[in-house]
Amino acid sequence: MNKINYYIDRSKQFAVKFKELYGLAGCAAVPLVLIKFMVFYGLMSVKSNLVLIWLLSWTLTYYLFKAFKNKLIPAVIYLVLSLLMFADVTYCSFFNKYLSVALLGSAGMLGDVTASIKEIMKPVNFLMLLDAAVVLGAVISHQVKDKKKKQAELVQQDELESGLGKGTASHADDQSEEESASERDILAELDAITLKETQAVEQALADGAVRESTAEGQEGVLLRADAQEEKPLGRVERKRTERKRKREKTKRLRHYRNQTIPLALILLLILTSAWSPFMQSLAKQEFYTYHIGDIAGEVLGLNGPTHIMEFADNYETEKEGPLFGVAKGKNLVVIQVESLQNFTIGLNYNGKEVTPFLNSLLEDKTVYFDNYYQQVGTGNTSDAEFATNNSIMGSIEAFTYQLYEKNYFRGLPWLLKDQGYETAVLHAHENRDFWNRDDIYPSLGFDHYYGGLIGDTERPGGNFNMTEWMGWGLTDTEFYPQAMEYIKELPEPFYSFVITLSNHHPYEMLDKYKFIDLKPEDEGTLVGNYLNSVAYTDYALSELFDEFKKAGLYEDTVFAIYGDHMGLPSSEETDQVMGRLLGHSYDWDDRMNIPLLIHIPQAADDVTQTIHHPGGQIDFLPTISYVMGLDHLDTIYLGHNLFTYKQGLVAEHAYLPYGSFFTDGYGFQMARSGVFKDGRAWDLNTREDVPVNDFYEDYVRSIEISDTSVYILQEDILRKVYEEGKSREEVFKK
């Protein structure tokens, strides 16, 4: 009980002293820091070992401030870390994960997505900065007061030394009152020692310990007596010095301890996470340990792939089927539609079809893949292009088009060029070099790139006239007719890759293009804006098809239409509206499910069908190659022909954590902790969660697909095979 009271008293003393030093702002900062970390982990969707992770973050923050005598240094560091936390929660709103140091290469893209960032920004995100501002203010206020106090003491000292004070004794009394309790105790003890030793000497002298005998003896005795008189004072000084040295040593040891404890704790978590699931859970989710581990992994090269598959030329066994070569020698137009999600296909909203044109295609010589999923990396739209054309997943380190622009590629454009095709990309973004497109497209095998705006002095070389602006740039209905002028100039057969723009987050629409009458409860919501945007996109596509018919190119062209990535990220409002619209909770499969339609005008009527087994963007290359009648895929690819391959597994490594996937009838979301058993599996039909144990092999396969994609890019494997002449077996040995 005495110990409890002792610690209670010490805590009270500490609180009083802390308030004296840092004021009410400093006292308010403590609970604000605690609350901030709890809110942070809530926004980051951390659930496993949440309390431990929260306590660990608080402990490390405490030692951050203990490690520095000058508290302004940790206060500034903490402000920078708080800015990083703010960036983490904002990034997580889109990609459902922490930022990585490797993403610094993508920082240049932020200016072009400002509107989308503002749309997903939550007021609670700014709580990440509030406590840091309070801490910094309290520390600065304390240092200002401390500086004034020292200046006042110097003035008093100057007055004393110049004789302006009230006298040495009075000043000494005032000064002694300001000394700490511990210092007064030490001085009192030393004074007691001095008194005792002085009394001992006096007693010895009184007892006749020092006597005169001879003149020589008298001199020696006097010398010894003098030495004895000086001895107590020397002892006191030595004891003072010794105690001071011990105090300084204790301070140094405490300082070193405060610096080494947090570093040792972080290193322990990172180093043991490889074999301990519990430690891995902490290291992968806790703010400090994640970012330090991420930086260390990048610097030391430890973040590379570990699960590499052997290359399998699946197309050779999957190309046999009734539709092989149904469009051999025909033109190919692939239309990548911005933010088109699959739930809009066939959707009837408030008595009106949202996509009437695309719905009509489903009944007319079109193969529809309704379980098709995005497989993008950090580059989002650009990685959708990359995966579609190369059957390799894009990087999650930074956007692929910049990180690997010097790589050798041999995707769909090159394969079709070998068949005599002319290849072109058309996109109306005002910045034609957005995502580094200008530099990468020749490497990908495109002969022509039509992009940017005519007359743009900052970015010359544009190809489109800005005749009508909406959202992110030129409207689709103005872009398509201008694009057709370039397409008509291409020699046949051609491969045209068309990238749309109007259906872009946050879906700002001109009033004349709002074709959907929204319900009152959906007015002003992101979902309501999205539905109107998709309806306009569908209308513009119908006009594009009319342009092909007018140009006499329609019957000789195969059209593939797909969405690049999700358009409606999760938020409280969006989840509520979508839950009402879909009749079930808005889950990851709804968000990442994009449509793929392959329309073949020259095929027989019986080509029309819906294929339900799962597929993803890396499957597009072998799938469309089958339709185009390519006998062999002379490249390295990871996808399958969805016309004949029924056991699809769609690996995911952006938005969902590494190792997540969709398979026939099920979805698996890997846990943020990195521990498989903490993951979540659910039935796509019943919407119910199911045990994860049966999905471990698929989880490993998902990691293999992602890791092999990373390996192909990092090691420039295609160059080693096609330029350096190494065998596929050789380059996939690791």
N, C-alpha and C positions, 0 to 999 in steps of 0.2 A: 504493500500500500504506500509505503514511504517513497519507493521508487516512482510509482505512478504520480504521486504529488510532486516529486522532484521534476519529472519531465513536464508536468502541467505548468509548473512555475517557470521552467526554462522556456517553454513555448510562449508563455505570456510575455516574458522578458524579451524574447526574440521579436514577437509581434509589435511590442511597444517600440523597440529599437528600430525595427524595419519601418514603422510608420514615421518615426522621427527622421529617418534618413530619406525616405522616398515619398512620403506624404500619402494622401488618399489615392492618387493615381497609381502609385506602386502597389498599394493594397488591392485596388481593383484589377490590376493586371494579372494577379495570380489566378483568381477564378476564371478570368477571361481566357487565359492560356488553356486551362483545363477544359473549358467549354469548347474552345476552338478545335482542339484535337478530337473531341467526341463528334462534333459536327463534321469535321473533315472526313473521318472514317465512315460516317454515315453517307456522305456524298460519294465516297469512293466505293461504296457497297461492300465494305469489309464486314464480315460476319463471323468467320472462324477465329477463335481466340481474341475476340474484340477487346475485352477488358484488359487482358495481359498486354496487348499491343498498345492500348491507350496508356497504361501505366508505364510501359517502356518508353514511349515517346515523352511523357512528362519527366521521367527520370533523366533521360538524355538531355532534355532542355534545361533541367536544373543544373546538371553538370557543365553544360555549355556556359552558363553564367558564372559558375563557381571557378571555372578554369582561368578566368582573367581577373586581375586586380582592377584594371580600368574597365568598368562595366559598360562603357560606351562601345567597346569593341564587340562583345557578344550581342549588345542591343542592335547594332548595325547588321551583324551576321544574321540575327534572328529576323530582322526585317527582310533581308534578301531571301531567307528560307520561307518566309510567309508569302512572298511574291511567287516563289516556286510552288507553294501549296495552292495558291490562287490559280496558277496556270494548270496544276494537276487536276483540280476539280472541274475547270472549264474544259480541258482536253478530254477528261473522263466522260463529260456529258455527251461527247460525240463518239469516242472510241472505246469507252468502258475500260480504261487502263491508265496506269501512270505514264507520265512523259518519260522519254529516254534521252540521254545525252546525245545519242545518235541522231535525234530529230533536229538538232541544231541546223543541219543542212537544209531543212524545210522551212526555216524561219522566214525566208523571203516570200513565202506564199501567204503570209498572214494578212498583208495589206489588201489582198484581193478577196479575202473571205470575211472581211470585217462585219458586213451585214449579217452573215450567218452566225458569226460568233456572238454578236449582240442579241440575236434572237434566242439563243440557247442560254445566255447568261442569266443566272438566278441571283436575286438580291442577296440570298444567304451566302453566295460565293464571297462577297466582300467582307464577311465575318472573318475570313482568313487574314485580313489586313488590320482589323480593328485593334486586336490586342498588341500587335507589334508596334502600332503607332502610340498606344498608351505606354508601353514599356519604354520606348525611345524617349517619349516626353518626360516620364518620371526620372529616367537616368540623367537626361540633360538638365532638368530642374535641380536634381541633387548636386550635380557637378557645379552648376552656377552658384548655388548656396555655399557649397564647400569652398569654392574659390573666393567668394566674398569673405567668408570666415577667416581664411588664411591671410587674406589681405589685411583684415582688421587686426589679426594677431601680429603681423609684421609692423603695422603702425604702432601698436602698443609697445612692441619691443624697441622700436626706434625711439619712442618717447622715453622709455625707461633708460636706455643707454645715453640719451642726451640730457638726462636729469629732469625731464619734464613730467615724469611719473610721480607717483606718491611715495616712492621709496622702494628699496629692494625688498624689504620685509613684507610690505603690503602687497607688492606685485607677486612675490613668491607665494603668499597665502592665496591670492586669487588663482594663481596658476595651479596650485595643488588641489584646489577644489574641482578643477576641470579634469584632473587625471582620472583614469579609469580605476575601478575598484581593484582590479587585479594588480595594477601598478602600485597602488597605495599599500596593498598587502605585502608586496615584495619589499618595498622600501621600509615598511615597519619591521619586517623580519630582519632585514639587514641592519637596521638601527639597533635592534635588540641584540644582535650578534656583536655589534661594535661596543655596546654598553657592557656586555658581559666580559668581553676580552679586556676592556679598559679597566674594569673593576678588578680583574685578576692581576693585572700588572701592578695596580696601586697596592693591592694586598701584599704582593710579593715584596714590593719596595718597603712597605710598612713593617714587615716581619724581619727585615734585615737581610734579605736575600742578596742585597748589593752592599758590600762593605769595602771600607778602605783598608789596605794593608801597607803597601809600599807605594812609592811614587809611581813606579812602573805598573804595579798592580792596580793602583788607583785609576791610572789612565785606562787600563784594560776594562776595569769594572765600569767606568763611566761610559766607555764605548758600547759595552754590552747593554747597559741601561738605556742608552739612546736607541739601540737597535730594538730593545723590547718595547720602548715607547712607540716606535714606528710600526712595529709588527702588526698590531690590530688594524691600523688603517690600511696596510697592504693586503691583509686578508679580506677586508671588506671590499676593496677594489677588485681583487681577484674573483671574489664571489659574485660581485656585480657583473663583471665581464663574462664569467662562466655562465651565469643565468641568462645573460643577454644572448650569448652564443647559442645556448640551447633553444631559446625562444625563436631565434632566426632559423635554426636548423629545423625545428618543428614546423615553422611556417613554410619553409621550402618543401619539406616532405609532404605537407598537406596540399601545397600547390601542385606538386608533381602527381600526387594521388588524384586530385580533381581533374587533371588533364588526361591521365592514363586510363582511369576507370571507364569512361564512355567509349574510348577507342578500343579498349580490350573487349568490352561487351559487344560492340558492333562487329569486331573481327571474329569473336567467338560465334556469333550468330551466322555470319556469312560462311565461315570455314566449316561449320558443322551442318549447314543446311543441306549439303550434298548427300548425307546419309541419314539424317534425322528428319522425318516428316514434320515433327513439331517445330524444330528449329527452322525448317524451310518455310513453314507457315508464317512464322514471325518475320523472317528475313525478307520474304516476298511481299509482305503487306505493310510492315511498319515503315513510316516515312523516311527516317534517317537511314535505316539499314538498306532499304530498297535503293535509294539514290546513290549511296556510297558503293554498294555492290554493283550497281549499273555502271558507274564511272570506272570502277576498278576492272570490271569485265571488259569494257571497251579499251582501256589503256593496255591491259595485259593480254587482250585477244582471247578472252575466255567465253565470250558470248556467241561463239560460232556454233554451227550445227553439229550434232552428235549422232543422229539417226539417219543414215544415208541408205536409200534403197538402191538396189541394182537396177540398171535400166532394163525395161521390158518393152519391146516393140509390139504393144498390144494391138495396134491397128491391123497388123498382118492377119490376126485371127478374128478381128471384129468387123472387117469390111465386107464380109459375105452377107448379102441381104437383098431384098427385092428392090430397094430404092438406091442401090449403089449406081452412081453415074447418071441418075435421073436428070441432072442438069449439066452434064459434061459439056464443056466448051461454052457455056452461057456466061453472061456478065454476072458479077456478084456485087450486090450493094448491101453492106452491113450498116445498120442504123443503130448507133448507141444512144439511147434516149436518157437524158438526164433525170435521175431520181425516180424512175418509174418502178413502182412496186406492183407485185402481182395481184394484190387484193382488188385493184381497180378494174382488172379485166372482168367483164361481165357484171360489174357492180351496177345495181339500179338504186339510185339515190333520189329520194323525194319524187318518185315517179318518172325519173329520167335516167337513161343510160349515161354513164360517165365516159365510156370509150366506145361509142357506137361504131366507129370505123374499124377499130381493132377487133371488135366483136364480129363484124361482118367477115373479116378475113378468116376467122376460125371456121367458118362454114364454106370456105372457098379455097381448096387446094393448099391448105396450110397445116403444117405440123406444129402443134402447140405443146411446149414442155412446161407443165404447171408446177413442177417441183424443182425449179432451177434456182440456184442461189448465187449471190455475189461472192467473190473471192478476192477482195481487194486488199492491198497493203496500206501503207501510210499515204500513198499518192492518190487514194480514192479514185476519182474519174480516170486519171492517167494509168493507174494500176488495173482498172477494169479493161482499158484498151490493151494493156500489156498482156494480161492473163488471157484475154480473148484471142489475141493474135499469135501468142507464143506458147500457150499451154504450159506456162510456168507461173507460179504465184509471185506477185510483186513483193518487194522488201517491206519489212516493218521497221527497219532502222531509219530510213529516210526515203523520200520518193525515188522510185526506181529509175525514172528517166534522167535524173541528175547523177545519182550515185553510180550508175553503171552505164553511162552514156558512151564510154569507150569500149564496152564489151562487143563481142561478135555475136550476132543474132541470126537465126535462121527459122523464122516463123512463117505464118500463112502468106504474107506478101512475097517473101522469097520463093516459097514453094509454088505460088501461082505465077510468078515471073518466069520460073523454069518451064511453065506450061505456055508461055507466050503472052501473059497478061500484062497490061499497063496498070500501075497501081497509084492510087491517090488518096489523100486525106483532105476532108473539108470541114472547117470549124469556124464559127463566127465570133469567137471571143476577141475582144478588142486588143488584147495582148497576145499576138500570135505565138509568142515564145513562152507563154504560161506553161508551167510544168516542163520547161526546157524542150518543148516540142520541135522547135526549129533545128536543134542539134541532133535529136535522137531519131527523127523519122527516117532520114536516109539510112541509118544503121539498121532500122527495122525492115527496110526493103521497100519503102514508098518512093516512087519516082517523083511525085508532085505533092506539095502541101499548099493548099489554098486556105489562108487564115488571116485574121487581122482586118483592120479597117483602112480603106483608102483615104489618104490625106492626113493620117496620123503622123505628125512631125516627130513625136517622141519615139514612135515605133514604126519606122518606114517599112515598106514592102507589103502592105496590106492588100487584100483582094476583094473586100466587100464594102459597098456603100452603106453608110448608116442612114437608112431611110425611115426606120422606126425603132425606137429604143423602148425596151421593157425589161425590168429586173436587172439582169447581168449584161445585157447587150442587145444586139440585133434580134428582133423577133423571128421566130421560126418561119412565120408566113412570109417574111421578107427575105430570109436567108435561103429558103429552098429554091425559089425561082432564080436567084443569082447563082446558087450552087449548080443548078441544072445547066447553066451556060458553060460552065467549066467541064461538067460531066459529058456533055454532048460533044465536046472537042476531043475527048479521049478516044484513041483507037480501040476497037473491039478485038478480043474480049478484054474487059477491064474489071478491076476490083476497086470499088469506091467505098471508103470507110467514112461515114458521115456521123459527125458528133453534134447533137442538138444542145441547146443552151437555155431555152425559155423556161423549162420546168425546173428551175433552180431555187433551192432554199434561199430566202424565206417566202418565195412564191408571190411576189408583188405583181399584180395584174392591171392592165389597162381596163377600164370599165367596159369597153366595147367587146372585150374577149371573155367576160364573165358569163359563161353559158349556163351555169348551174344556179338555180334558185335555192339558196341555203336555208335550212331551218333556222328559226330564231336562236336556238341554243348553240348553233354552229357558226353563227356570224362572228367574225373577228377572231376565230380560232385558227391555229396553224393548219389543222385538218381541213377546215372549210376552205381556206385559201388554196390548199393543195388540191382538193377535188376540182376546183375551178381551173387551176393550172393544168392538171392532167387532161381535163376536157378540152382545153385549148390545144394542148399538145396533140391529142388525138385528131382534132380538126385539121391542124397543120399537116399531119402525116397524110391525111386523105388528099390534101392539095398536092403534096409531093408526088403521090402515086398518079394523080391526074397529069402532072408535068411529065412523068415518064411515058404515060400513054400518048400524050400529045407529041412527044418527041419520037414515037415509034420504037421505044426501047423496052417497053413493059414486057412483051411476050418473050424477049430474049434475055431476061434478067431474073435472077433469083434474089429474093429479099429476105434478109434476116434482121429481126428487130428484137432488141433486148434492153433491159434497164441496166444502168451502170452500177448503182448502189441504192441503198435505202434513201427514202426521202423524208421520213418522219421518225426522227430519233425519239427515244422515250422521254417523256416529261409527265408531270402530274396531269396537266390539261389534256395532252395528246393521248395518254393511256386511257383516260376517262372517255373521251370522245370515240376513240377507236374501239374500246370495249363495247360501247353501245352500238357501233356500226357493224362490228364483226359478230357480236353475240358471245364473245369469250374474251378473256384477258389478252391484251396486246403483247405477244411474246416475241422472242428472238426469231423464231421461224417466220412469223408474219413480217417482221421488219426486213429480214435479209432475203426473203423470197422475191425474186424478180422474174418477170416473164421472158420467155424466149419463143418467138414465132419464126418459123421458116416457111415463107410463102413461095411456092413454085408454080408460076402461071402455066408453064408448058407441060406440067405433069397431068396424069389422069386424075379423074375426080376422086378415085379411091385413096389418093394420097392423104386426104384430110383425116386427121386423127389427133388424139391427145395422148401424150406419153407421160405416165405418172411417176415412173421411177426417178430417183433424185439425180441431179447433175449440177455442175457448177461451171464457172467461166473458163476454167482450164480444159473443160471437155469440148469447148466449141470448135477448136481447130480440127481434131479428128472427126467430129460430127459433121461439120460442113465439108470436110475433105471427102467424106463418104458420098455426100450428095453431088459434089462436083466431079466425082469419079477419079480421084487421084489414086493411082495404083499402089503407091508407096510413099510413106512419109520419111523423106530423107532429112531427118532432124532428130533432136532429142526433145521429148515432150512427156508430160505426166498425165494427160487426160485420157478419156475413153470415148468411143463412138456410142452416143446415147441411143442410137437407133437399134443397136444390137446388144449392147452391154446392159444388163439388168441389175447388177449388184452394186449400184453406185454408192460412193461415200464422198461427201463434200467436206474437205478439210477447211477449217477457218483459223486465221491467226490475227485478224484485226477486228475490232469491235468486240468479238468474243475472245477470251484468253486462248493462248497457244494450246493446241490439243483438242479444241472443241470441234464438233462436226455435226453434220446432218446425214442421216442414212434413211433407208426405206421405213418410213413410219415413225422415226424417232429423232430426237435432237439430244445432243449432249453438250453441256456448258461446263468447261473445265473451271475448277475453282481458282480464284485469284491467289490462293495460298500456294498453288502449285502441287497440292496433294490430291491424287486421283479420287480417293474415297470421299473427299469434301465436295466433289463435283455434283452436278445435277443432271439427271436424264428425265425426259418426259415423252409421253406418247402424243404424237402430233394430231391424232384423231380424237382421243378422249380428253386431251389437255391435262391428263393426270401425270404426276411425277411417278417414276418407276425406279427400282433399285439400279444402282450404277454398275454393280459387279459384272453383269453380262456384257459390258461395253468396253472392257479393258483392251481387247485386241484392236477394236476400231479406234480407240484413243491412241494407241501406239502407231497405228497406220496413219492417222491424221498427222501426228508429229513427224512421221517419216516423209509424208508429202511436203509439209512445210519446210522441214530441214533440208530435204533434197533440192527444193526450189532455191533456198538460200545458198546451198553449196554450189549449184550450177552457176549462180550469179557471182558469188564471191570468188570462185576459182576460174571463172570465164571458161567453163567446160566446153562450150560449143567451139570456141577458138582452138582449144587443144585438139579437138577431134577433127574439125574441118579445115583448119589452117596448118596445124602442126602435125597432123596425121596420126595422132595417138588413137588407140582402139577404145571403144566404149567400155569394155571390160577393165581396161587399165585405168581410165580416169575415174571410174566409180569405185575403185578400191581405196578405202580410207580406214 
